[in-house]
Amino acid sequence: MTRGARWSGEWGRPAEVTPTDSSPVDVDVLIPTVGRTAELAATLAGLAAQTEVAFRLVLSDQSETGDVVERPAIAAMVRVLEAQGRPVTLLTHPDRRGLAEHRQFLLDHARADAVLFLDDDVWLEPGSVQRMLDALRSLDTGFVGSAVQGLSYLQDRRPHETEPFALWDGPVVPEVVRRGTPGFDRWSLHNAANLVHVAAELDVEPGGWLPYRVAWVGACAMYDRASLEAVGGFRFWESLPAGHAGEDVVAQWLVMERFGGVGIVPSGAVHLEAPTTVTDRSVDAPDVVFAHEQQTEHEQHRQHWTRGVIPR
């Protein structure tokens, strides 16, 4: 796409082409929401500032009343997006079968080659979506994430948590990350405002970005849709109870081991630091989805010992 948002001087003119669900765009922005008004309005305001890239908003509401888009602040921001010429798809999905199922529901409605899963409590700096798209295309990788940062921690420096930071040197290649692997230790990079402090040391030119190695990137990740669907998307939801978390970890680990995945720094994603709406996190999705790998490893060790071979 060559055109992003219509500017305010054009809002009162008839659109040359009325945007529809099937209008060609570079990115489908997929937002699951439930029970939030102020945070979702801020998230949509951040999207409205992404003027350089052509995207479609797909918003899925799981609130009991299903009327989130009728609340004044949210309705106003939807109108701004529509005035900008953005296609907007508003869905309701009242059956709450867990985070993974809701993400798969959104993915089933995606059409663009790139899909950005954005949580409903994340504000994006202008240009963020374009930077992620540039990185996804130029690196030819499975996903690119902009890690969310809590700016209330801006004065809280944690060098012990940023120690695992490593830029990608050369082409991005597939890698396996699981609990117990060295790559898993990178999870601490995205705590508090750690990535803000890392970025300050790198002196990246405004509008630029650098790819770095991640364990996973929650709340704001752009996927190559074909790569995500090739590993099954979030269809593993059927193996999970409704009360779970970590579904984005599973999807990204599956994509990473076949197509690679990165984070980019600086990140323009800011976490609004609101209380979570997912109160039942009794099951960690990776522990269920990858349990067969642990069982296979244990069985291999058992067989080694049975044969008198000491496993390395």
N, C-alpha and C positions, 0 to 999 in steps of 0.2 A: 504494500500500500504506500502511496505517496502523500496522503493527506491525513492529518490528525483531526484536531478539533476545529470547528468553526469558531471564530472569535466573536466577541459580543456585538460588534458592529454588523454582523450578519444574522443575528438571532431573529430579527423581525422580518427577514426575507423568507419567502418560500424556499424550502430545500430543493436543490436541483434533483436530488434523488432521495426519496423517503427511505430511511434505513429500516431494514427488516431483520428478522432472525437469520435469514440466509445471506445477508449482505456480506461481501468479502471483507475480512479484517485480518490484521496480523496476529492478534492475541484475543482469546476469550478469557476474560477475568471472571473467575468462579468464586463466589462468596457464599459460604454457608452461614446462616445467622439464626439465633434464637434468643429472645428476651433482651435484646439490646436496642437502645434508641440513640443516645448521645454518641456512643462509640461508633456505631454503624454510620451515623451522619458524618463523623470525622473521617472515617474510612472512605466514604464516597466523595467527600470534599478533596481528599488527597488524590483520588482517581480523576476528579475533574481538572486537576492541575497537570495531568499527564497529556499535554497538548500536542506532543510530537509524534505520537504513535496512534495508529488506528486500532481500536479495540472495541469489543462488545462486552457489556456487563451482563452476567447471568447471576441473579441473586435468588437464593432459595431460602425460604422462611419456614422454620419449624416451630414457631411460637404457637401456643394453644389457640389463639384467636386468628392467626394467619393474616393480620392486618398491619404488619410492621411498616409497609410502604405507605400507609395512610397517615402515619404520624408526621406532623408538620415539617420537622427538620429533614427527615428522610425523603419525604415527598418533594421538598424543595430541591434537594440535591439530585434526585432522579430527573426532575424537570430541567435542571442545568445540563446534565449529561445529554438529555434528549435535544435540548436547544443547540448543543455543540455538534449534533449530528451523530451521536453514538447510538447504535442499536442497543436496546435494553430489553432483557427477558426477565420477567418477574414470575417466580414459581412459588408454590406452597408445597410442603412435603411434611405433613403432620405426623406420619408414622415414624417415631423415633427409634431406630434400630441401631444407633451408634454412629460415631464419627466416620468410620470407614464407609459405611453404607451411604451416608449423606454425600460424601465426596464422590462416590461412584455414581450416584444419582446426578450430580452436577456434570461429571465427566461424560455421561451418556448424552448430555445436551450440548456438548462442545462440538464446534465445527472447524475452528481455526487450527492451523498447524502447531501453534504454541498455545499452551493454557497456563494461566497464572492462578494458582490456588492462593487466595488472600483471605486471611481471617478477618472477622468483623471488628477487630480492635487494633488495627494497624494503620497508621498514617504514613503515606509515602511522599518523600521529597519530590518536587517536580523533576522530571527526567529519569526517575527510577525505573519505570517500566521499559523505556527505550534502552537504558543501559543493560538491563537483563536480557532484552531481546537481542541486542548487539552481541552480547557475550554468548548467548545460546547459539546464534548463527555462526559466529566467527570461530568458536571453539569446537563446534560440531559435537556437542555433548548431549547427554540425556536430560539433564536439568541444571538450572542455575538458580541459586538462592540468594536473597538479600536478608540476612539475619536481622531479626527485630532487636532493637536496643532500648533499654529503659534509661531514659535520660535523668531520672532521679538519682542515678548512680554515677553521674558524670564526674564527681570528685572521688569516687571509690575506685582506685587503681588496684588491679589484682595481677601483678606480674607472674605469679605462680600459675594462674589460670590461662594466661595468654602464651605461655611457654610453648605449647604444641603448634603454634601458628607456623604455617609453611606455605609459601607461594608455589603454584604449579610451575615447574621448570620444564618447558617443552610441551608437546601435545598432551591433552587430557586423555588418559587411558582408563579402562575399567579397573576397578579394584573391589575387593571384598572387605566389608566392614561388618564386624559382629562384636558382641561383648567379648572382651578378652584379647581382641586384636589391637595392635598399636593405634590404628585409625580411630578406635572408639574413644580414646583419650582426648580427641579434639572437641568433644561435646562441651568442654568448659569454655571454649572460645566465645560462645554465644550467651554466657551469663551476663547479667547486669549491663554495663556499658563497655564491656571488654573490647568489642570491635571498634568502637569510637576511638579508644586509646591506641589500638593497633594502627588505625588509619592515620592518626595524627603523626605517627612516626614514619609513614611511607611517603608523604608529600606528593600525593597523586594530583595531577592537573585537574581543575574543575571539569566535571563531565566525564572524566576518565574512570577506569576501573582496572583492577588486577584480580586474577583468579587465584583462589587458595583452596587448600585441601580441607574437607569437612568430614565430620561424622554424619551429620544430617543438618537440614535447615528447616526449622519449624515456622509455620504461620505465613510465610511469603516465599513461595518457590514456583518458578516457571519451568514447565516441562515441554520437551518435544513430545507432542501428543502421540505420535506413532510409537515412540520409544516406551512411553508409559503404558500404552495399550498392549504393546508386544509382551510385556511382563505380566499382563492381566489386570492392570489398573489397581483398583481397590476391591476387586471382587473377592479377596480373601475375607471380606467382612462376614461372609457366611460361616466362617469358622470361629467367630468371636461372639462373646455375649455383648449386649448393648452397652454395658458399662465398661468401656475400655478407653485407653489413650495410646499414643505411640503409633497410630496408623500411618502418619506421614513418614516415620522412620522406616517402617516396613517397605512402603512404596519406593522410597529413595534408595534403600539398600538393594532392592531388586533391580532398579534402573542402573545404579552405580556399577553393579557387577557385570552388566552387559554393555552399557553404553557410556559409563562414566558420569560424574556429577561434580559440581564445584559450587563454592560461594564466591561472591565478588565483594571487594572492598575498595572504596568506602561503600557502606550500605546506607541507603536513604530511607530505610524502614524503621519506624519508631513504634515501639509497643506502648499502648495507652495505659498499661498497668492497671487495668480494671480487674475486679474479681472474676475468676473463671466462671463460665456458665456450665462447665462440664464437671459436675460434683462427684460423679461416680467414676473413679479411675482405678477400680479394683483390679483390672487386668491390663497388663502391659502387652500390647499387641505383638511385638517381636518375640516375646517369650512363648507365645502360642504358635505363631506362624512358622518360626524356625526351630520349634521343639524337635522336629524329626532329625534335624542336623545334629543336635546334641545327642539324641538317642543313637544315631548312627555312629557318632564318635565314641560313645561309651561302649557300644557293641564291638567296635574295632579294638578298643583297648582290652575288653574282656577276652576276645579271641586271641590277642597277642599273649596275654598272660596265661591263657589255657594252653597255648602251644609252647610256653616256656620262652617266649620272646619278650624282651623288655622294650616297651615302646619309647621312642625318643621324645 
